């Protein structure tokens, strides 16, 4: 399966975390806290963090600003991907993407199925890239964020992971550790 190239240089990526929720606040944003901690533990930097309601234009503004920021390599969002009338993450972010990474949503739903069964059908997790910034959008539950991070994203943001990883492709000039 996966391998590590101990000779490859380890890079630290600048990341941003956006929680999309009408009920989360800085005091109870457990998923945002988890992602921030997980990034730091993996040697990356969380350089921006915010909480947005489900308003697609507010979400789009935050993501657009972060995508335009040359100091941000990776954006992790949580929330707004479920099956409800408030589902807004896809509508807000997909028009901004230059490319999609279909495998992320497929793999997330497979791994999630192993934990929660057919309820994973209600997850619209997705990923893509915009302006050389990688964006991962996952459900808002801390458990879902843990599944996405530990079983997919963490390895892909590790520059020593082989046979391939996203870290070396989305590191912008000047951000090497």
N, C-alpha and C positions, 0 to 999 in steps of 0.2 A: 504494500500500500504506500502510504506517504513516507518520504525520507527527508532527512535533514542534511544539507551540505554545510559541514562545519567550517569550510573555507570561505563560504560566501559572506560578504559583509552584512552585518545586522543594521537595519535602518529603522529610525524612529519616524513615524508619520504624524503629521498634524491633522487632528480629527475634530469634528464637530458633532454634537449630539442634540437632536431635536425630538422632544416628546410632543406628540400631537394628541391632545385630550382637552375636553371641556371640564374635567374634574381634577386633574393633577395640578399640584402647586409645587413650588420648591421644597415644601415641607414633606410632601408625600409622593414624590416622584421616584418610586423605588426602581423602576426600569431605567430611567435616566441615570440614577445613582449607580446601578449595576454596570451599565455600559461605560460610564466614566471610569469606574474602578477597574473594570476589565481591560480597558485601553491602557491605563497607566501600568497595571500589572504586566502587560505584554510589552512594555517599553515604549509605547506611543504617548503622544501628548493630546489631551483634550483642550483645544485652544478656544473653542466656542461652545456654548450650551444655552438652550432656550426651551421654552414651553410655548406652544401655540394652540389656540382653539382649532376646531375643525374647519375654519374659514379657508377655502382653497386659495384665495388671493393673499391672505396673510402667510400661509404656508409657502406659497410660491415666491413671495417677496424674500422671506428668510432664506430659502434654498437658493434663489437667484443671487442674493448678496454673498452667500457662502461660496457658491460655485465661481463667482467672479473674483473672489479673494485668492490671490496667488499663494497665500500661506496655508491654505486648507487643501489637503490631499484627499481626505475621506470624510463622508457624511454618513452618520448612522441615524435613522429615524425609527421611532417606535410609536405605534398607535395609528388609528385611522385606516387600518387595512382589513377590518373584519366585515362581515356581512350585515350591514345595517344602513339606515338612511343617513347616518352620520359618517359613513365611509367616504373619506375625502382625500386621503394621501395619494392614491393613484391618479385621481383627476387633477390634483395640484402639481404633481411632480413629473408624470410621464411626458407631458408636452415639452418639458425642459431637457429631456434626455437626448443625447446624440446617438446613443446605442443602448440596447438592453442586454442584460445577462440572464437569459431565460433559465439557465441551469440553476441559478440561485433559488428562485421560487419553487422549481420542481424538486430540488434537493431538500429545501426546507419543509415542504409539505410531506415528502417521504419520511423524513426524520420525525416530524411532528406526528405523523400517522402512527408511528411506533409507540408514541406516548399517549396520544389522545384519541386515536381511532379516526373515524370518519368525520369528526368535528373539524378536522384540518381542511375540509372542503371550504370552510368559511374564511380561510386565510388567503389574502391576496398579497402575500409577501412578494417583493420583487427587487431587482437591483439593476443598475445601469451606470452610465457615465455621461457627464456633461462638462464640457470645457476642461477636459483632462482631470476631472474630479470624480472619484468613485462614490456612488450612493447606494446604500443598502437600506431598504425599507422593510421593517418587520412588525409583527403584531405588538400591542402594547403591554401584554402581560410579561412580568419579569421572567416567568418560566419560558415563554417563547423567545425572549431576548437571550436567555441563557442557552437555549438550544441553538439558536442562530449563531451566537458568538462562539461557543465551545466546540460546535460540531462543523462549522463552515468558515466563518469570517476570521477567526483567530489564526488558523493555518494560512489562509490566503493573504493575510497582512503580515506574515512572517517571511522576510526576504531570504531566509535559509531553507524554506520549505521547497521540496522538489517532488515532482518534476517541474512544476511551475507555480507561480504565485502572482498576486496582483501588486504586491508591495513594490517590486522593482519597476513595474510599469507605470504606477501612479505617483511615484516620488517626483515631485517637482524640483527643479534645480535649486540648490541652496539649502535643502532640508535634510541632508544626510547627517546621521548621528555620528 
